Amino acid sequence: MNFVPFVVQRKSPIMKSKFEYYLDKFPEIELPITLTEDMYVEFNKHNDVLQNEFIDEFINAYEPNDPEDYTEVVPCLKLKKKGDIHYVLYWRADLLNYSFILASYNKAGKMVDKKSIAGLEVRGNKIFRTAAVINEDYSVVCVEGAENEDKTFDAEASVSRRYETNTEGLIEQLY
């Protein structure tokens, strides 16, 4: 009888990067999805809070101005990875500006591009409300309307936009 020793190979635990932990805060969803200005309430209710270190490194580092003390960020969702690019959607609340922001990151965790695709913004004496649909092909269709001080709709200020995403992480406006 021959005795054949065997070696049990243990897999070393793979450490996640900080970026992977950041991505874990965003649940992956099936498309299409429609975003309206008040949907952040549902995301806020069901998703974990983003820690300040994630906000500072993966969001605020790419903002042109330092955030105000009252700025709030809520993780919303992530899309399935497209090539080496990760797409996430977060809601950001600043003074008189509430936006759903679609952001793309490369595999190293560096932001490639971002666009505000839905939300509410006060500009001058008008309130602009934008709704968006993210389609199965990762294209985004946005419709924006304006409300005057007297709460009447301003049809002349209404616009629509369409964005396409690509495997390089760019979010390009088509119209």
N, C-alpha and C positions, 0 to 999 in steps of 0.2 A: 504494500500500500504506500503510495507516494503522497507525501504531504506537500501541498502547494499553498504557500502563504499568500494571502492577498492583502492588499492595502486599501483601506477605506479612504477615499479622497473626500476631504471636506471642502466644500465651496466656501471661500471666504465671503463674508457678507459684503455686498457691494454698497459702498457709501453713496448716498444720493448727493447731488450737488445742491447748493442753495437755490439755484434756478429750478431744479426739479421739484423741490419743496414748494417753491412759489407757484409753479404750474399746478401742483396738487390742490391748491386752493380754488381752482377753477374747474367745476364739473364739465365733462365733455357732453355735448348734446347733439341730437339729431337735427338736421336742418330740413325745412326752412323754419325760421323763427321771426316773429314780428316784435319790434321793440317800440313801445310807447313811453312817454315821459314818466309815467307812474310805475312802470314795471320794476324799478329798483327796489321797491318795497318787498316784492316776492324774493328777489335775489338776496336782499339783506336778511330776510327771515330764514332762508334755507341754506345759505352758504356761510362758511367760516369767515371770521374777520381776518383781514390782512394785517399782519404785524407791521409796525412802523419800519423795521429794517428792510422788509420786502418793498414797501412803498418807496422808501428813500432810494434803494438801489435799482429797482426795476421800473419805476414810474417817475418819481421826482427828478432823478438824475437826467432825464430827457426833457424836462420842462424848461422853457426859456426863463421863467421867473421862479423864485422861491415860493412855495405854497404858503398861503395865509394860515394862521393858527386854526381857523375854523374849516379848513378844507377836509373833506371826507372822501374816502375811496372805498368802494364796495366791489369785491370780485363777483363777476356775473357768470361767465362761461368760457370754455375754450372749444375751438374747432379741432377736428382731427388734423393731425400733422400733415402738412403739404410739403413734400420733399423734406428738406432740413429745416423748414420754417414752422414755428409755433404761432398760432393766432389766438389771442385772448381778448375778451371784452370785459371792460370794467366801467363802473359808473363813478364819475367824479363830480363832487359838488363844491363849487366855489361861490363866492358872493354873486348872486344874480345870474349864475350859469350852472346848469345841471346837465351833464353830458354823458352819453354812452360812448366810450372810446374803444375802437377796434385797433389793437396794437399787434405788430408782428415782431418776433424775436428770432435770431439765428440760434443754432444749437449751442453756442457758447453763452447764451443769455443776454446778448446785446440787442437792444431795440433797433429794428431796421426802419420801421415806419409806424405811423399812427394817424388815425383820422377820427374826428368827432362825427358820429353818424346819426345820433338821435338825442333828443333832450329838449331843454328849454333854456332860452337865453334872452336877457333883456338888453336891447340895443336902443339907446335914445329913449323915445317914448313908446316903443312897441315891444311886445312880447312875441318872440319867435318860437314856435313849437315844431319839432321835427320828429317824424316817425320813420322807421326803417324796417326793411325786410332783408335778412341775410338768407340767400338762396342756397340750394344744394351745391351749386358750382362755386360757392364763396363770393359770388357777386353780391353787391349791396345796392338796394334801391331806396333812396331817401326822398321824402316829401316834406317840404317846409311851408308853414303858413304863418301869417303875422296877424296879431291882434292889436288894435289901436287902444289908446287910453280909455275910450268910451266903450270898450269891449266889443267893438264891431270888427268884422273880418276884413282884412285888406287884401283883396284878390291880386292886386298888382305886385305885391311883395312875395307872392307864392312862387316857389321854385321846386324843381325836382333835380336830383343828382343820381348818378349811377357810378359806382366804383367797381373795379375788378382787382382781384388779388392775383399774385403770381408766385412762382416757386422761389423767387429771389426775396420775397417778403414785401414787395412794394404794393401799396394800395393806391391805385391810379384812378383819378376821376376821368370818366369818359364824357360826361356832360353834366 
